[in-house]
Amino acid sequence: MSTIEGSGFIYRKVPAAPANHAKLMIIDDELYVVGSGNLYPGHLSEFNYVVEGKKAVEELIAEYWQQVWKYSSPHVFPKLNQDLYCSSGNANQTKNIL
């Protein structure tokens, strides 16, 4: 542990998993799309690259995907005490979605 000079706070450097917010699609092992684009229309500018070629996909998987995959884990939905509802278009109507 170290003390940040003059602050009085104690901190410890902890190795962290790499952060990733990029959207990535690998299609038929023949091309990939990577960028900031979400799969819904939005008001922000989005930017995506399309890269074609089996060799390029193999390099992406080996040098990027396999590295970040080591830090992945399954998403677990918490147990809900009540049903989750969403609006079906009319303010007085709801439907059970879980």
TIVO-2410 file (N, C-alpha, C; in nm, 3 decimals):
# residues 98
REC num residu      c1      c2      c3 atome chaine
REC   1      M   0.084  -0.119   0.000     N      A
REC   1      M   0.000   0.000   0.000    CA      A
REC   1      M   0.088   0.124   0.000     C      A
REC   2      S   0.035   0.229  -0.058     N      A
REC   2      S   0.107   0.356  -0.065    CA      A
REC   2      S   0.015   0.468  -0.018     C      A
REC   3      T   0.074   0.575   0.026     N      A
REC   3      T  -0.005   0.693   0.063    CA      A
REC   3      T   0.011   0.796  -0.048     C      A
REC   4      I  -0.101   0.846  -0.099     N      A
REC   4      I  -0.094   0.951  -0.200    CA      A
REC   4      I  -0.039   1.074  -0.131     C      A
REC   5      E   0.068   1.124  -0.187     N      A
REC   5      E   0.141   1.232  -0.124    CA      A
REC   5      E   0.052   1.350  -0.087     C      A
REC   6      G   0.050   1.385   0.041     N      A
REC   6      G  -0.021   1.503   0.088    CA      A
REC   6      G  -0.172   1.487   0.101     C      A
REC   7      S  -0.228   1.375   0.060     N      A
REC   7      S  -0.375   1.363   0.065    CA      A
REC   7      S  -0.423   1.289   0.188     C      A
REC   8      G  -0.341   1.203   0.242     N      A
REC   8      G  -0.384   1.124   0.356    CA      A
REC   8      G  -0.462   1.000   0.317     C      A
REC   9      F  -0.492   0.983   0.188     N      A
REC   9      F  -0.565   0.864   0.143    CA      A
REC   9      F  -0.468   0.750   0.118     C      A
REC  10      I  -0.510   0.632   0.153     N      A
REC  10      I  -0.431   0.513   0.128    CA      A
REC  10      I  -0.495   0.440   0.010     C      A
REC  11      Y  -0.414   0.397  -0.084     N      A
REC  11      Y  -0.468   0.324  -0.198    CA      A
REC  11      Y  -0.381   0.204  -0.226     C      A
REC  12      R  -0.438   0.109  -0.293     N      A
REC  12      R  -0.365  -0.010  -0.335    CA      A
REC  12      R  -0.395  -0.032  -0.482     C      A
REC  13      K  -0.292  -0.055  -0.560     N      A
REC  13      K  -0.314  -0.083  -0.702    CA      A
REC  13      K  -0.365  -0.226  -0.716     C      A
REC  14      V  -0.479  -0.239  -0.780     N      A
REC  14      V  -0.541  -0.369  -0.801    CA      A
REC  14      V  -0.551  -0.391  -0.951     C      A
REC  15      P  -0.501  -0.504  -0.999     N      A
REC  15      P  -0.513  -0.529  -1.142    CA      A
REC  15      P  -0.661  -0.535  -1.181     C      A
REC  16      A  -0.693  -0.473  -1.291     N      A
REC  16      A  -0.832  -0.469  -1.335    CA      A
REC  16      A  -0.846  -0.537  -1.470     C      A
REC  17      A  -0.963  -0.589  -1.493     N      A
REC  17      A  -0.994  -0.647  -1.624    CA      A
REC  17      A  -1.002  -0.535  -1.726     C      A
REC  18      P  -0.972  -0.564  -1.851     N      A
REC  18      P  -0.983  -0.459  -1.952    CA      A
REC  18      P  -1.128  -0.415  -1.968     C      A
REC  19      A  -1.147  -0.288  -1.989     N      A
REC  19      A  -1.282  -0.236  -2.012    CA      A
REC  19      A  -1.314  -0.245  -2.160     C      A
REC  20      N  -1.439  -0.273  -2.190     N      A
REC  20      N  -1.478  -0.285  -2.330    CA      A
REC  20      N  -1.621  -0.239  -2.346     C      A
REC  21      H  -1.642  -0.142  -2.431     N      A
REC  21      H  -1.778  -0.097  -2.461    CA      A
REC  21      H  -1.806  -0.105  -2.611     C      A
REC  22      A  -1.707  -0.153  -2.685     N      A
REC  22      A  -1.725  -0.165  -2.831    CA      A
REC  22      A  -1.829  -0.272  -2.862     C      A
REC  23      K  -1.898  -0.250  -2.971     N      A
REC  23      K  -1.991  -0.350  -3.019    CA      A
REC  23      K  -1.918  -0.429  -3.128     C      A
REC  24      L  -1.926  -0.560  -3.121     N      A
REC  24      L  -1.852  -0.645  -3.213    CA      A
REC  24      L  -1.943  -0.754  -3.266     C      A
REC  25      M  -1.946  -0.771  -3.396     N      A
REC  25      M  -2.017  -0.882  -3.460    CA      A
REC  25      M  -1.920  -0.954  -3.551     C      A
REC  26      I  -1.911  -1.084  -3.536     N      A
REC  26      I  -1.833  -1.168  -3.626    CA      A
REC  26      I  -1.935  -1.247  -3.708     C      A
REC  27      I  -1.927  -1.236  -3.839     N      A
REC  27      I  -2.029  -1.293  -3.926    CA      A
REC  27      I  -1.967  -1.402  -4.013     C      A
REC  28      D  -2.011  -1.525  -3.989     N      A
REC  28      D  -1.971  -1.642  -4.068    CA      A
REC  28      D  -1.819  -1.659  -4.079     C      A
REC  29      D  -1.745  -1.612  -3.982     N      A
REC  29      D  -1.598  -1.620  -3.984    CA      A
REC  29      D  -1.539  -1.558  -4.110     C      A
REC  30      E  -1.613  -1.471  -4.176     N      A
REC  30      E  -1.568  -1.408  -4.301    CA      A
REC  30      E  -1.550  -1.258  -4.289     C      A
REC  31      L  -1.619  -1.196  -4.194     N      A
REC  31      L  -1.603  -1.051  -4.175    CA      A
REC  31      L  -1.644  -1.016  -4.033     C      A
REC  32      Y  -1.599  -0.899  -3.988     N      A
REC  32      Y  -1.645  -0.850  -3.859    CA      A
REC  32      Y  -1.677  -0.702  -3.869     C      A
REC  33      V  -1.766  -0.661  -3.780     N      A
REC  33      V  -1.806  -0.521  -3.767    CA      A
REC  33      V  -1.775  -0.482  -3.624     C      A
REC  34      V  -1.701  -0.372  -3.607     N      A
REC  34      V  -1.669  -0.325  -3.473    CA      A
REC  34      V  -1.688  -0.174  -3.470     C      A
REC  35      G  -1.741  -0.125  -3.359     N      A
REC  35      G  -1.762   0.019  -3.349    CA      A
REC  35      G  -1.845   0.058  -3.229     C      A
REC  36      S  -1.902   0.176  -3.239     N      A
REC  36      S  -1.979   0.230  -3.127    CA      A
REC  36      S  -2.129   0.216  -3.148     C      A
REC  37      G  -2.170   0.167  -3.264     N      A
REC  37      G  -2.312   0.163  -3.299    CA      A
REC  37      G  -2.391   0.066  -3.215     C      A
REC  38      N  -2.503   0.112  -3.162     N      A
REC  38      N  -2.597   0.026  -3.092    CA      A
REC  38      N  -2.695  -0.030  -3.193     C      A
REC  39      L  -2.763  -0.136  -3.156     N      A
REC  39      L  -2.857  -0.199  -3.248    CA      A
REC  39      L  -2.996  -0.138  -3.236     C      A
REC  40      Y  -3.002  -0.009  -3.219     N      A
REC  40      Y  -3.129   0.064  -3.218    CA      A
REC  40      Y  -3.101   0.205  -3.267     C      A
REC  41      P  -3.201   0.270  -3.324     N      A
REC  41      P  -3.178   0.407  -3.371    CA      A
REC  41      P  -3.162   0.501  -3.253     C      A
REC  42      G  -3.067   0.589  -3.260     N      A
REC  42      G  -3.042   0.683  -3.152    CA      A
REC  42      G  -3.008   0.819  -3.207     C      A
REC  43      H  -2.985   0.912  -3.118     N      A
REC  43      H  -2.959   1.049  -3.157    CA      A
REC  43      H  -2.810   1.082  -3.159     C      A
REC  44      L  -2.725   0.989  -3.122     N      A
REC  44      L  -2.581   1.015  -3.119    CA      A
REC  44      L  -2.517   0.968  -3.250     C      A
REC  45      S  -2.406   1.028  -3.283     N      A
REC  45      S  -2.331   0.981  -3.399    CA      A
REC  45      S  -2.263   0.850  -3.363     C      A
REC  46      E  -2.269   0.756  -3.453     N      A
REC  46      E  -2.207   0.626  -3.431    CA      A
REC  46      E  -2.106   0.601  -3.542     C      A
REC  47      F  -2.006   0.520  -3.513     N      A
REC  47      F  -1.901   0.492  -3.610    CA      A
REC  47      F  -1.869   0.344  -3.605     C      A
REC  48      N  -1.868   0.278  -3.718     N      A
REC  48      N  -1.838   0.136  -3.725    CA      A
REC  48      N  -1.742   0.107  -3.839     C      A
REC  49      Y  -1.658   0.006  -3.818     N      A
REC  49      Y  -1.571  -0.046  -3.924    CA      A
REC  49      Y  -1.623  -0.182  -3.967     C      A
REC  50      V  -1.618  -0.209  -4.094     N      A
REC  50      V  -1.645  -0.342  -4.147    CA      A
REC  50      V  -1.514  -0.393  -4.204     C      A
REC  51      V  -1.469  -0.508  -4.156     N      A
REC  51      V  -1.342  -0.565  -4.201    CA      A
REC  51      V  -1.373  -0.703  -4.259     C      A
REC  52      E  -1.331  -0.724  -4.384     N      A
REC  52      E  -1.359  -0.850  -4.453    CA      A
REC  52      E  -1.232  -0.934  -4.462     C      A
REC  53      G  -1.251  -1.065  -4.462     N      A
REC  53      G  -1.141  -1.158  -4.483    CA      A
REC  53      G  -1.125  -1.255  -4.369     C      A
REC  54      K  -1.117  -1.383  -4.404     N      A
REC  54      K  -1.103  -1.489  -4.305    CA      A
REC  54      K  -0.979  -1.469  -4.218     C      A
REC  55      K  -0.868  -1.427  -4.277     N      A
REC  55      K  -0.744  -1.406  -4.200    CA      A
REC  55      K  -0.762  -1.292  -4.100     C      A
REC  56      A  -0.830  -1.185  -4.140     N      A
REC  56      A  -0.854  -1.073  -4.048    CA      A
REC  56      A  -0.940  -1.117  -3.930     C      A
REC  57      V  -1.041  -1.201  -3.957     N      A
REC  57      V  -1.126  -1.251  -3.850    CA      A
REC  57      V  -1.046  -1.341  -3.755     C      A
REC  58      E  -0.963  -1.427  -3.810     N      A
REC  58      E  -0.879  -1.514  -3.727    CA      A
REC  58      E  -0.787  -1.432  -3.637     C      A
REC  59      E  -0.727  -1.325  -3.691     N      A
REC  59      E  -0.640  -1.238  -3.611    CA      A
REC  59      E  -0.718  -1.167  -3.501     C      A
REC  60      L  -0.838  -1.118  -3.533     N      A
REC  60      L  -0.922  -1.052  -3.433    CA      A
REC  60      L  -0.954  -1.147  -3.319     C      A
REC  61      I  -0.993  -1.269  -3.352     N      A
REC  61      I  -1.029  -1.367  -3.249    CA      A
REC  61      I  -0.908  -1.398  -3.162     C      A
REC  62      A  -0.792  -1.422  -3.223     N      A
REC  62      A  -0.672  -1.459  -3.147    CA      A
REC  62      A  -0.617  -1.344  -3.064     C      A
REC  63      E  -0.611  -1.225  -3.122     N      A
REC  63      E  -0.543  -1.114  -3.055    CA      A
REC  63      E  -0.633  -1.027  -2.969     C      A
REC  64      Y  -0.764  -1.033  -2.991     N      A
REC  64      Y  -0.855  -0.947  -2.915    CA      A
REC  64      Y  -0.960  -1.029  -2.841     C      A
REC  65      W  -1.042  -1.103  -2.915     N      A
REC  65      W  -1.157  -1.169  -2.856    CA      A
REC  65      W  -1.118  -1.268  -2.747     C      A
REC  66      Q  -1.021  -1.353  -2.774     N      A
REC  66      Q  -0.982  -1.452  -2.674    CA      A
REC  66      Q  -0.925  -1.386  -2.548     C      A
REC  67      Q  -0.864  -1.269  -2.564     N      A
REC  67      Q  -0.809  -1.198  -2.448    CA      A
REC  67      Q  -0.921  -1.142  -2.359     C      A
REC  68      V  -1.021  -1.077  -2.419     N      A
REC  68      V  -1.128  -1.020  -2.337    CA      A
REC  68      V  -1.225  -1.127  -2.289     C      A
REC  69      W  -1.237  -1.237  -2.363     N      A
REC  69      W  -1.328  -1.345  -2.324    CA      A
REC  69      W  -1.288  -1.405  -2.190     C      A
REC  70      K  -1.158  -1.403  -2.157     N      A
REC  70      K  -1.111  -1.457  -2.030    CA      A
REC  70      K  -1.175  -1.386  -1.911     C      A
REC  71      Y  -1.216  -1.262  -1.930     N      A
REC  71      Y  -1.273  -1.183  -1.822    CA      A
REC  71      Y  -1.426  -1.184  -1.822     C      A
REC  72      S  -1.487  -1.258  -1.913     N      A
REC  72      S  -1.632  -1.258  -1.922    CA      A
REC  72      S  -1.693  -1.354  -1.820     C      A
REC  73      S  -1.820  -1.334  -1.794     N      A
REC  73      S  -1.893  -1.424  -1.705    CA      A
REC  73      S  -2.039  -1.421  -1.746     C      A
REC  74      P  -2.114  -1.525  -1.712     N      A
REC  74      P  -2.255  -1.526  -1.748    CA      A
REC  74      P  -2.330  -1.416  -1.675     C      A
REC  75      H  -2.429  -1.361  -1.743     N      A
REC  75      H  -2.514  -1.262  -1.677    CA      A
REC  75      H  -2.624  -1.337  -1.605     C      A
REC  76      V  -2.644  -1.307  -1.478     N      A
REC  76      V  -2.746  -1.373  -1.399    CA      A
REC  76      V  -2.850  -1.269  -1.359     C      A
REC  77      F  -2.975  -1.295  -1.394     N      A
REC  77      F  -3.082  -1.206  -1.353    CA      A
REC  77      F  -3.114  -1.233  -1.207     C      A
REC  78      P  -3.124  -1.128  -1.126     N      A
REC  78      P  -3.159  -1.150  -0.985    CA      A
REC  78      P  -3.301  -1.202  -0.975     C      A
REC  79      K  -3.325  -1.281  -0.870     N      A
REC  79      K  -3.461  -1.328  -0.846    CA      A
REC  79      K  -3.547  -1.210  -0.808     C      A
REC  80      L  -3.659  -1.197  -0.875     N      A
REC  80      L  -3.748  -1.085  -0.847    CA      A
REC  80      L  -3.858  -1.129  -0.752     C      A
REC  81      N  -3.893  -1.042  -0.659     N      A
REC  81      N  -4.001  -1.072  -0.566    CA      A
REC  81      N  -4.137  -1.050  -0.629     C      A
REC  82      Q  -4.141  -0.975  -0.735     N      A
REC  82      Q  -4.267  -0.950  -0.804    CA      A
REC  82      Q  -4.244  -0.959  -0.953     C      A
REC  83      D  -4.350  -0.972  -1.027     N      A
REC  83      D  -4.339  -0.979  -1.172    CA      A
REC  83      D  -4.294  -0.846  -1.228     C      A
REC  84      L  -4.225  -0.852  -1.339     N      A
REC  84      L  -4.181  -0.732  -1.408    CA      A
REC  84      L  -4.282  -0.700  -1.517     C      A
REC  85      Y  -4.326  -0.577  -1.523     N      A
REC  85      Y  -4.428  -0.538  -1.619    CA      A
REC  85      Y  -4.376  -0.428  -1.710     C      A
REC  86      C  -4.431  -0.422  -1.828     N      A
REC  86      C  -4.399  -0.312  -1.918    CA      A
REC  86      C  -4.528  -0.263  -1.981     C      A
REC  87      S  -4.529  -0.140  -2.023     N      A
REC  87      S  -4.646  -0.081  -2.086    CA      A
REC  87      S  -4.666  -0.141  -2.224     C      A
REC  88      S  -4.790  -0.166  -2.259     N      A
REC  88      S  -4.819  -0.222  -2.392    CA      A
REC  88      S  -4.874  -0.115  -2.486     C      A
REC  89      G  -4.854   0.011  -2.455     N      A
REC  89      G  -4.898   0.118  -2.542    CA      A
REC  89      G  -5.014   0.196  -2.486     C      A
REC  90      N  -5.096   0.135  -2.403     N      A
REC  90      N  -5.208   0.202  -2.339    CA      A
REC  90      N  -5.174   0.214  -2.191     C      A
REC  91      A  -5.189   0.331  -2.135     N      A
REC  91      A  -5.147   0.355  -1.997    CA      A
REC  91      A  -5.212   0.260  -1.897     C      A
REC  92      N  -5.330   0.207  -1.928     N      A
REC  92      N  -5.400   0.119  -1.834    CA      A
REC  92      N  -5.373  -0.028  -1.859     C      A
REC  93      Q  -5.296  -0.061  -1.960     N      A
REC  93      Q  -5.270  -0.201  -1.992    CA      A
REC  93      Q  -5.123  -0.233  -1.968     C      A
REC  94      T  -5.098  -0.344  -1.903     N      A
REC  94      T  -4.961  -0.393  -1.887    CA      A
REC  94      T  -4.961  -0.541  -1.921     C      A
REC  95      K  -4.843  -0.593  -1.950     N      A
REC  95      K  -4.833  -0.737  -1.972    CA      A
REC  95      K  -4.711  -0.790  -1.900     C      A
REC  96      N  -4.719  -0.911  -1.853     N      A
REC  96      N  -4.611  -0.975  -1.783    CA      A
REC  96      N  -4.504  -1.015  -1.883     C      A
REC  97      I  -4.380  -0.970  -1.863     N      A
REC  97      I  -4.274  -1.005  -1.958    CA      A
REC  97      I  -4.174  -1.103  -1.900     C      A
REC  98      L  -4.182  -1.134  -1.773     N      A
REC  98      L  -4.095  -1.236  -1.714    CA      A
REC  98      L  -4.176  -1.337  -1.639     C      A
***
